[in-house]
Amino acid sequence: DAKTTQPPSMDCAEGRAANLPCNHSTISGNEYVYWYRQIHSQGPQYIIHGLKNNETNEMASLIITEDRKSSTLILPHATLRDTAVYYCIVRVKNRDDKIIFGKGTRLHILP
Amino acid sequence: DADVTQTPRNRITKTGKRIMLECSQTKGHDRMYWYRQDPGLGLRLIYYSFDVKDINKGEISDGYSVSRQAQAKFSLSLESAIPNQTALYFCATSDFGQTKSYNEQFFGPGTRLTVL
């Protein structure tokens, strides 16, 4: 699986959009971009995934660049409960299903 | 996620003791995983199982063993615990099928293990 690069930490004001970047310059054509988050010491929670088109669900939006070398997770109206570590992962869907987690981005939502 | 449960939630043990961590799921998923997390680090995969007869090593399997007793149960054992196995342990499941969410992993609440 390709590796990802994320900033170690970010701050965002409550009520504003939180934009979390991820670089995955070595991503292969059949690899998807997945995002998970982990709220303090809880089990990680799936957020969203995509291949090349932008995706949106009730939690977030995922914007993938046209060359697929980077992506941005957008939390449209951040709340204090969104304070967590966010993991960007690239992996082949429909294969061995392992997730290799990196260190992620620690997002602090400021009141 | 209440569909994936782990027991115990907290455990303190001594060096050299045998410890078993248990994971149960009611999601009907075939695939189950064990991860560990150390402070300030991401999760690392220990073992995974794609069905009852399948066991695979992950990144850091040394010092651990697993048992997949049934589709719904996946146990992690530390045969002789050592202090550097002190960590937070997570079990996860996934559905390899045609559902919209397949390949998404669902995590349990974690077991905090301390080895003295």
Chai-1 contact restraints between the chains, C-beta under 6 A:
chainA,res_idxA,chainB,res_idxB,connection_type,confidence,min_distance_angstrom,max_distance_angstrom,comment,restraint_id
A,G43,B,F90,contact,1.0,0.0,6.0,A-B,restraint_1
A,G43,B,F107,contact,1.0,0.0,6.0,A-B,restraint_2
A,G43,B,G108,contact,1.0,0.0,6.0,A-B,restraint_3
A,G43,B,P109,contact,1.0,0.0,6.0,A-B,restraint_4
A,G43,B,G110,contact,1.0,0.0,6.0,A-B,restraint_5
A,P44,B,F107,contact,1.0,0.0,6.0,A-B,restraint_6
A,Y46,B,E104,contact,1.0,0.0,6.0,A-B,restraint_7
A,K93,B,N103,contact,1.0,0.0,6.0,A-B,restraint_8
A,D97,B,R31,contact,1.0,0.0,6.0,A-B,restraint_9
A,D97,B,S94,contact,1.0,0.0,6.0,A-B,restraint_10
A,K98,B,L45,contact,1.0,0.0,6.0,A-B,restraint_11
A,F101,B,G42,contact,1.0,0.0,6.0,A-B,restraint_12
A,F101,B,L43,contact,1.0,0.0,6.0,A-B,restraint_13
A,G102,B,G42,contact,1.0,0.0,6.0,A-B,restraint_14
A,K103,B,G42,contact,1.0,0.0,6.0,A-B,restraint_15
